[in-house]
Amino acid sequence: MGQVIIWAGFTLLLSLQCGSASKLVCYFTNWAQYRPGEGSFLPDDIDPHLCTHLIYAFASMSDHEITTVEWNDVTLYEAFNGLKAKNQNLKTLLSIGGSSMGTERFSNMASSAANRWTFVRSVVQFLRTHEFDGLDVAWIYPGRKDKRHFTSLIQDLATAFEKEAQKTGKEKLLLSTAVSSGRINIDTGYEVDKISKIVDFINLMSYDFHGASWEKTTGHVSPLHKGKKDLRSAAYNNVDNSVRHWKRKGAPGEKIIMGIPTYGRSFTLDTLDTGVGAQASKAGLPGPFTSEAGFLAYYEICTFKQGATTELIEEQKVPYSYKGNQWVGYDDTESIKAKVRRVSTICFGPRTTQRLAPISMTPTFR
């Protein structure tokens, strides 16, 4: 499977920066190691020159301190950070959180200065011990009561990173945060203007706008624009609106990392209708490697497309394929190009659309 196998462990994010620099930020997921056969994915399978920033997902939390998740995380950390020996410009971060960890431990930790200090102190020591270059906070998602506490957490981390660098003479640890693309979550959980000034970059999870786990009709995992059938609040469920909303609320264009999924969300159709909005009461069949209903890695989609019909959702600039009663929406080369052009224009204006957009990869936020 060669080069294609890299998509097993990554999900793509695209970022835009002022100036000539660009980011390709890639998330490695520590559960990809358990996929069968050629689907198994480890740090040694990563091309160290593919990305500018690699993020290891995920770490967890115990008693307000950062901790490992998998039995062999420490071994994988060593291999992951060993990639920097092959690319001296590569930066590595450790992401804490994800949907499996949930929000309660974050909420409890961030709610008091003492708990935050316990966490921050453990983070600095943990990152340095395992030779990471920074932290990515994947709190999914802070609620209304957490809004100010989230800002305080980000500020405390940034302050600690700055002081540690001054004290030791080491390069300052990087700080990023993975954030929601949903308008309600954005307005409820983030003081966008404040946290945007603090972090080095923002990983916008502009995917999972639609999926069979929570909907009964087909919809694309990451549409660029509003669809013809998107009414009322559904009109906000697209990349274009999400990026513009973060920018309107104060996020600088140069810090926004636009998420591009290297996977698709799949559905099992109930009728002969195969378009967007078709009835689909069940998730799509699990892929042979990822083994998750309603989810297919990009390389599984490549196999699925053999003998399938592929259509372009014209107004949303993204493709989908169907075969029998199976339907999957995903990104391809052309849809990614369209997203880069559009988000470049949103962030920097029409004359900057030829600038290279930074990118990042990761499967799904489990």
C-alpha positions in Angstrom: 0.0 0.0 0.0 3.1 2.1 0.2 2.6 5.9 0.3 -1.2 5.5 0.7 -0.9 3.9 4.1 0.1 7.2 5.7 -3.5 8.2 5.7 -4.3 5.5 8.2 -2.7 7.4 11.0 -3.3 11.0 10.0 -6.1 13.5 9.4 -5.3 16.6 7.3 -5.5 20.2 8.5 -4.7 23.2 6.4 -3.4 26.4 7.9 -2.8 29.8 6.4 -0.1 32.2 7.5 0.8 35.7 6.7 4.1 35.9 4.9 5.9 33.1 3.0 5.9 30.5 5.8 3.4 27.7 5.8 2.4 24.8 8.1 1.6 21.2 7.3 0.4 19.9 10.7 -0.1 16.2 11.0 -1.8 14.2 13.8 -0.6 10.7 14.5 -3.1 8.6 16.4 -1.8 6.0 18.9 -4.7 3.6 18.2 -3.8 3.2 14.5 -1.2 0.6 15.7 -4.0 -1.9 16.3 -5.4 -2.0 12.8 -4.9 -5.4 11.1 -2.2 -6.2 8.6 -1.1 -3.4 6.3 -3.5 -1.1 8.1 -1.3 -1.0 11.2 0.4 2.4 11.5 3.4 3.3 13.7 5.7 6.3 14.0 8.3 4.5 11.9 5.8 4.6 9.0 5.7 8.4 9.0 7.6 10.3 6.3 9.5 12.8 8.5 9.6 15.3 5.5 5.9 15.2 4.8 4.8 17.7 7.6 6.3 20.7 9.3 4.6 19.8 12.6 3.7 16.4 13.9 1.2 16.0 16.8 0.9 12.8 18.8 -2.7 12.0 19.8 -3.5 11.5 22.6 -2.3 11.9 26.1 -4.8 11.8 29.0 -5.1 13.2 32.5 -5.1 11.7 36.0 -5.4 13.7 39.3 -5.0 16.9 37.2 -1.7 15.7 35.7 -0.9 14.7 32.2 -0.4 10.9 31.6 -0.1 8.3 28.9 -3.0 6.3 27.4 -1.6 3.3 25.6 0.6 0.6 27.3 3.5 1.4 24.9 3.1 5.2 24.5 6.6 5.9 26.0 8.1 3.6 23.4 6.1 5.3 20.6 7.1 8.7 21.9 10.8 7.8 21.5 10.2 6.7 17.9 8.0 9.7 17.1 10.4 12.2 18.4 13.3 10.3 16.8 11.9 11.4 13.4 13.5 14.8 14.2 16.9 13.2 13.6 15.9 12.8 10.0 14.4 16.3 9.6 15.9 18.9 11.9 13.2 21.4 11.0 10.4 19.1 12.2 8.5 20.1 15.3 6.6 17.6 17.5 3.7 18.3 19.9 1.7 16.1 22.2 -2.0 16.4 22.1 -4.0 15.9 25.3 -7.8 15.1 25.2 -9.9 13.9 22.4 -13.5 12.8 22.5 -12.7 9.6 24.4 -11.3 11.6 27.3 -14.3 13.9 27.2 -14.7 17.2 29.1 -15.1 16.4 32.8 -11.5 16.0 33.7 -10.6 19.2 31.8 -13.4 21.1 33.5 -12.4 20.0 37.0 -8.7 20.8 36.4 -9.3 24.2 34.8 -11.8 25.3 37.4 -9.2 26.4 40.0 -5.8 28.0 39.9 -4.3 25.3 42.1 -5.5 22.5 39.8 -4.3 24.3 36.8 -0.9 24.8 38.3 -0.7 21.1 39.1 -1.5 20.3 35.4 0.8 22.9 33.9 3.8 21.9 36.1 3.3 18.2 35.0 3.0 19.2 31.4 6.3 21.1 31.3 8.1 18.2 32.9 6.4 15.6 30.7 7.1 17.3 27.5 10.8 17.8 28.3 11.2 14.3 29.6 9.9 12.8 26.3 11.4 15.5 24.0 8.3 17.0 22.6 8.4 20.6 21.3 5.0 21.6 22.6 1.5 20.8 23.6 -1.8 20.7 21.8 -4.9 21.1 24.0 -7.8 19.0 22.5 -10.6 19.8 25.1 -13.7 18.6 23.3 -15.4 20.9 24.2 -15.4 23.6 26.9 -19.0 24.6 27.8 -20.4 27.9 29.0 -19.2 27.5 32.6 -15.7 26.6 31.3 -15.3 29.5 28.9 -13.2 31.8 31.2 -11.4 28.8 32.8 -10.3 27.6 29.3 -8.8 31.0 28.6 -7.0 30.9 32.0 -5.7 27.4 31.3 -4.2 28.6 28.0 -2.7 31.6 29.6 -1.2 29.6 32.4 0.4 27.2 30.0 1.8 30.0 27.8 3.2 31.8 30.9 4.8 28.6 32.2 6.3 27.8 28.8 7.8 31.3 28.6 9.3 31.2 32.1 10.7 27.7 31.6 12.4 28.9 28.4 13.9 31.9 30.1 15.1 29.8 33.0 16.7 26.9 31.0 17.7 28.7 27.8 15.8 26.1 25.8 13.6 26.9 22.9 10.1 27.9 24.2 7.6 25.1 24.0 4.9 25.5 21.4 1.2 25.8 22.3 -1.7 25.0 20.1 -5.4 24.1 20.7 -7.8 21.9 18.7 -11.1 23.8 18.6 -14.7 23.2 17.5 -16.0 24.3 14.1 -19.6 24.4 15.3 -21.1 27.9 15.8 -22.8 27.1 19.1 -19.7 25.5 20.5 -17.6 28.4 19.4 -19.9 31.0 20.9 -20.4 29.0 24.1 -16.9 27.8 24.9 -14.2 30.1 23.6 -13.1 33.7 24.2 -11.7 33.6 20.7 -10.0 37.0 20.7 -8.2 36.2 24.0 -7.0 32.7 23.3 -6.0 33.6 19.7 -3.4 36.1 21.1 -1.9 33.4 23.3 -1.5 30.2 21.2 1.0 29.7 18.4 -1.7 28.3 16.2 -5.3 27.1 16.2 -6.3 23.6 14.9 -9.8 24.2 13.6 -11.7 20.9 13.4 -13.6 21.8 10.3 -14.9 18.3 9.7 -17.6 15.9 11.0 -20.3 18.4 10.0 -22.4 15.3 9.0 -22.3 11.7 10.0 -24.6 8.7 10.4 -23.9 8.4 14.1 -26.0 11.5 14.7 -28.0 12.0 11.5 -30.5 10.0 9.4 -29.8 11.5 6.0 -26.7 11.7 3.9 -24.4 14.7 4.2 -20.8 15.4 3.5 -18.2 15.1 6.3 -16.6 18.5 5.4 -18.4 20.6 2.8 -16.7 23.8 1.8 -20.0 25.8 1.3 -23.6 25.7 2.4 -25.7 23.1 0.6 -28.9 23.7 -1.3 -30.9 21.9 1.4 -29.1 23.5 4.4 -31.7 25.6 6.1 -31.6 27.6 9.4 -28.7 26.4 11.6 -27.7 23.8 9.0 -26.4 26.7 6.9 -23.5 27.1 9.3 -22.3 23.5 8.9 -19.5 24.1 6.5 -15.8 25.0 6.3 -16.3 28.4 4.8 -18.7 29.6 7.6 -16.6 28.1 10.4 -13.3 29.8 9.3 -15.1 33.1 8.7 -16.8 32.9 12.2 -13.5 32.3 14.0 -12.0 35.2 12.1 -15.0 37.5 12.8 -14.6 36.7 16.5 -11.0 37.8 16.5 -8.8 34.9 15.4 -5.9 36.1 13.1 -5.9 34.5 9.7 -2.3 33.5 10.1 -3.1 31.3 13.1 -6.0 29.4 11.7 -5.3 25.8 10.7 -8.1 24.6 8.6 -9.0 20.9 9.2 -9.2 18.6 6.2 -10.2 15.0 7.0 -8.3 12.1 5.4 -11.3 9.9 6.0 -15.0 9.9 5.0 -18.3 9.5 6.9 -20.4 6.8 5.4 -24.1 5.9 5.4 -26.3 2.9 4.6 -29.1 4.1 2.2 -32.7 3.3 2.9 -34.1 4.0 -0.5 -32.9 4.2 -4.1 -32.1 7.9 -3.6 -28.3 8.4 -3.8 -28.0 12.2 -3.4 -27.2 14.5 -0.6 -30.1 14.4 2.0 -31.1 10.8 1.0 -32.7 8.7 3.8 -30.1 6.7 5.7 -31.1 5.3 9.0 -27.8 3.4 9.6 -24.1 4.0 9.5 -22.1 2.7 6.6 -20.4 -0.7 6.8 -17.1 -0.8 8.7 -13.9 -0.7 6.6 -11.6 -3.8 6.6 -8.9 -1.9 8.5 -10.5 0.8 10.6 -13.5 -1.5 11.6 -15.7 1.4 12.5 -19.3 1.7 11.2 -19.9 5.1 9.4 -16.2 5.7 9.0 -13.7 4.9 6.1 -10.1 5.9 6.0 -9.0 7.4 2.7 -7.2 4.3 1.5 -10.4 2.3 2.2 -12.4 4.8 0.1 -9.9 4.3 -2.7 -10.8 0.6 -2.7 -14.5 1.4 -2.3 -14.5 3.7 -5.4 -13.6 0.7 -7.6 -17.0 0.0 -9.3 -18.7 2.9 -7.4 -20.3 6.0 -8.9 -18.7 9.3 -7.9 -20.4 12.6 -7.9 -19.4 16.2 -7.2 -21.7 18.3 -4.9 -21.3 21.4 -7.1 -22.3 24.1 -4.6 -20.2 22.5 -1.8 -17.1 21.7 -4.0 -16.7 18.2 -2.5 -17.2 14.6 -3.8 -19.1 11.6 -2.7 -19.3 8.0 -3.9 -22.0 5.3 -3.7 -22.2 1.6 -4.5 -25.3 -0.5 -3.8 -26.7 0.9 -0.5 -23.4 2.4 0.7 -22.7 6.1 0.5 -19.5 8.0 1.6 -18.5 11.7 1.5 -14.8 12.6 1.6 -12.2 15.0 0.3 -10.0 14.5 -2.8 -7.2 16.5 -4.4 -9.5 18.9 -6.2 -11.7 19.6 -3.1 -8.6 20.3 -1.0 -7.4 22.8 -3.7 -10.7 24.5 -3.6 -10.7 24.8 0.2 -7.1 26.2 0.2 -8.1 28.8 -2.4 -11.3 29.8 -0.6 -9.7 30.0 2.9 -6.8 31.9 1.6 -9.2 34.5 0.3 -11.1 34.6 3.6 -8.0 35.1 5.7 -5.9 37.4 3.5 -8.0 38.7 0.6 -8.2 37.8 -3.1 -4.6 38.8 -3.9 -3.1 36.3 -1.5 -4.8 33.2 -2.9 -1.6 31.9 -4.5 0.1 31.6 -1.1 0.8 28.1 0.1 -1.5 27.1 2.9 0.0 25.2 5.9 -1.5 21.8 6.4 -2.0 19.2 9.2 -3.2 15.5 9.3 -5.1 13.3 11.7 -7.9 10.7 11.4 -10.7 11.4 13.7 -10.8 12.9 17.2 -11.7 9.6 19.0 
